[in-house]
Amino acid sequence: MRTDLTSFQYNILVILTSLDEVSGRHLKQELEESVESPLPHGRLYRNLDTLVDKHLVDKGTIDGRTNAYAITEQGEDAIRERLQWEREHVETELASS
């Protein structure tokens, strides 16, 4: 499992799994709705750049000036690994309760 990602970065990847190429603005709205809290503009884009650098997210353009983001196969693999890790830990904990 990847241990170099923050919870916020995983949240970005999870949101991107349900969206096709999306603008940063739309992604920001989706994240704000899921946490019911405003999200500082810079926080999102710093983390998106990190995910792009790690090849977990692709960055393109929509209209030549608006950035578009999409999860990569490696990003999907990171989510699958995280879900498997969570399942193993939750099942172990619940089984011992």
C-alpha positions as CSV (number, residue, x, y, z in Angstrom):
1,M,0.0,0.0,0.0
2,R,1.2,3.5,-0.7
3,T,2.0,5.3,2.5
4,D,3.2,8.5,0.9
5,L,-0.3,9.9,0.3
6,T,-2.3,12.1,2.7
7,S,-6.0,11.4,3.5
8,F,-6.9,14.5,1.5
9,Q,-5.0,13.1,-1.5
10,Y,-6.9,9.9,-1.2
11,N,-10.2,11.9,-1.0
12,I,-9.2,13.6,-4.3
13,L,-8.6,10.2,-5.9
14,V,-11.8,8.8,-4.6
15,I,-13.8,11.7,-6.0
16,L,-12.0,11.4,-9.4
17,T,-13.0,7.7,-9.7
18,S,-16.6,8.9,-10.2
19,L,-15.9,11.7,-12.6
20,D,-14.5,11.8,-16.1
21,E,-12.1,14.6,-17.0
22,V,-13.1,17.4,-14.6
23,S,-11.9,21.0,-14.0
24,G,-10.3,21.9,-10.8
25,R,-13.3,24.1,-10.0
26,H,-15.7,21.2,-10.4
27,L,-13.5,19.0,-8.3
28,K,-13.3,21.6,-5.6
29,Q,-17.1,21.8,-5.5
30,E,-17.4,18.0,-5.2
31,L,-14.8,17.9,-2.3
32,E,-16.5,20.8,-0.5
33,E,-19.9,19.0,-0.7
34,S,-18.4,15.8,0.6
35,V,-16.8,17.4,3.7
36,E,-19.4,20.2,4.0
37,S,-16.6,22.8,4.5
38,P,-14.9,25.4,2.3
39,L,-11.7,24.3,0.8
40,P,-8.8,26.8,0.4
41,H,-8.0,27.2,-3.3
42,G,-4.3,26.6,-3.0
43,R,-4.6,23.4,-1.0
44,L,-6.4,21.6,-3.8
45,Y,-4.0,22.6,-6.5
46,R,-0.9,21.9,-4.5
47,N,-2.2,18.4,-3.9
48,L,-3.3,17.9,-7.5
49,D,0.2,18.8,-8.6
50,T,1.6,16.2,-6.2
51,L,-0.7,13.5,-7.5
52,V,0.2,14.4,-11.1
53,D,3.9,14.2,-10.2
54,K,3.3,10.7,-8.7
55,H,1.4,9.7,-12.0
56,L,-1.8,9.1,-10.1
57,V,-3.7,11.8,-11.9
58,D,-3.4,13.1,-15.5
59,K,-3.6,16.8,-16.1
60,G,-4.8,18.1,-19.5
61,T,-6.9,21.0,-20.7
62,I,-10.6,21.4,-21.5
63,D,-10.6,24.5,-23.7
64,G,-6.9,25.3,-24.0
65,R,-6.9,27.3,-20.8
66,T,-8.9,25.3,-18.2
67,N,-7.0,22.4,-16.6
68,A,-8.7,19.1,-16.6
69,Y,-7.9,16.2,-14.2
70,A,-8.6,12.5,-14.5
71,I,-7.4,9.5,-12.4
72,T,-4.9,7.2,-13.9
73,E,-4.7,3.5,-13.8
74,Q,-2.0,3.9,-11.1
75,G,-4.4,6.1,-9.1
76,E,-7.1,3.5,-9.3
77,D,-4.6,0.9,-8.1
78,A,-3.7,3.1,-5.1
79,I,-7.4,3.3,-4.2
80,R,-7.9,-0.4,-4.6
81,E,-4.9,-1.0,-2.3
82,R,-6.2,1.4,0.3
83,L,-9.6,-0.2,0.3
84,Q,-8.1,-3.7,0.7
85,W,-6.0,-2.4,3.6
86,E,-9.1,-0.9,5.3
87,R,-11.1,-4.0,4.8
88,E,-8.4,-6.2,6.3
89,H,-8.1,-3.9,9.4
90,V,-11.8,-3.4,9.9
91,E,-12.6,-7.1,9.5
92,T,-9.9,-8.1,11.9
93,E,-11.0,-5.5,14.5
94,L,-14.7,-6.4,14.1
95,A,-14.0,-10.1,14.3
96,S,-12.1,-9.7,17.6
97,S,-14.9,-7.6,19.2
